[in-house]
Amino acid sequence: MAGMKAPPSGAYKIVDVPEPYGDTIKRLGVEGTYVGNTEAESPWVPFGDNAAIRHLAFDVRENIYVNILWIKSPGVIGTHKHRGKVWAICLEGNFRYLEYDWVCKAGEFITETPGTAHTLVTDNADGMKAMFHMQGANEFFDEEGNHVETLDVWWFIEHYESYCREHGLEINKALYL
């Protein structure tokens, strides 16, 4: 492998790759999914007065949920603590946490350590959008540090499905892994 700069490629064609467990994978596996960028495929669901979430994936087996958080103008998402891994990439604008000294700008990537509490804010006049890949519980606290609510994959599914039911939208099965 020394000196290899990229995997070999040469033709635009589907290659029949041997797979000894192909029948089992077809029988029990879940095909990869595609979620386009239309509201019909995943609407912006309100998340408080100044924010919305566009749900992209729900994995109930591993308590994983992926979404785009949109804070529409300068604002805050309350203090919260994750109980699992979080990966995020800023898509538009910028955001930061009051507890840290960095600002995440478009194209930049962050991780969050399980068990730490932080408060997400954007000071950007145009707000921010970021894609979050989260696993496990997400606990929210009030201004005095009292636990208010726990969000997990089931909460996010209900957030999405109840909005769809209330607005006569079809539930997109491609969101479920």
MOHU-V979567 format. One record per pair of residues at least 4 apart in sequence whose C-alpha atoms are under 6 Angstrom apart, sorted by sequence separation. I is the first residue (numbers start at 1). J is the second residue. D is the distance in Angstrom with one decimal. If there is no record, write none. Layout:
I,J,D
I,J,D
This chain:
24,28,6.0
25,29,4.8
39,43,4.2
47,51,5.0
59,63,5.8
104,108,5.9
141,145,5.3
142,146,5.4
151,155,5.3
157,161,6.0
158,162,5.6
164,168,5.9
47,52,4.6
59,64,5.0
141,146,5.2
164,169,4.6
46,52,4.2
141,147,4.5
45,52,5.1
58,65,4.7
96,103,4.7
141,148,5.1
44,52,5.6
45,53,5.2
57,65,5.5
95,103,5.8
96,104,5.9
140,148,5.6
44,53,5.4
57,66,5.0
95,104,5.4
140,149,5.4
44,54,4.7
56,66,5.4
94,104,5.4
139,149,6.0
43,54,5.9
56,67,5.0
94,105,4.4
139,150,4.4
55,67,4.4
138,150,5.6
54,67,5.5
93,106,5.9
138,151,5.0
54,68,5.1
92,106,5.0
137,151,5.7
53,68,5.6
90,105,5.9
91,106,4.8
137,152,4.7
53,69,4.8
90,106,4.6
91,107,6.0
90,107,5.5
52,70,5.3
90,108,5.7
51,70,5.4
89,108,5.6
99,118,5.9
51,71,4.3
89,109,4.4
50,71,5.9
51,72,5.8
88,109,5.7
98,119,5.6
50,72,5.7
88,110,5.3
97,119,5.1
87,110,5.9
97,120,4.5
87,111,4.6
96,120,5.8
97,121,5.9
86,111,5.5
96,121,5.5
86,112,5.2
95,121,5.7
95,122,4.5
85,114,6.0
84,114,5.0
83,114,4.8
82,114,5.1
83,115,5.6
82,115,5.8
81,115,5.9
93,127,5.9
94,128,5.4
81,116,5.6
93,128,4.4
81,117,4.3
92,128,5.2
80,117,5.3
92,129,5.0
80,118,5.7
91,129,5.3
79,118,5.3
91,130,5.0
79,119,4.3
90,130,4.2
78,119,5.6
89,130,5.5
89,131,5.5
77,120,5.2
88,131,5.5
76,120,5.7
88,132,4.4
76,121,4.3
87,132,5.8
75,121,5.7
87,133,5.2
75,122,5.6
86,133,5.7
74,122,5.2
86,134,4.5
74,123,4.7
85,134,5.9
74,124,5.5
85,135,5.4
74,125,5.7
84,135,5.0
73,125,5.5
84,136,4.6
73,126,5.1
74,127,5.4
83,136,5.5
73,127,3.9
83,137,5.1
72,127,4.7
82,137,5.9
71,127,5.2
82,138,4.5
71,128,5.3
81,138,5.7
70,128,5.7
81,139,5.1
70,129,4.4
80,139,5.3
69,129,5.5
80,140,4.3
69,130,5.4
79,140,6.0
80,141,6.0
68,130,5.4
79,141,5.7
68,131,4.2
67,131,5.6
67,132,5.5
66,132,5.6
66,133,4.5
65,134,5.5
64,134,5.6
64,135,4.3
63,135,5.5
63,136,5.4
65,153,5.7
63,153,5.2
58,175,5.9
57,175,4.5
58,176,4.9
59,177,5.0
56,175,5.7
57,176,5.8
33,174,5.6
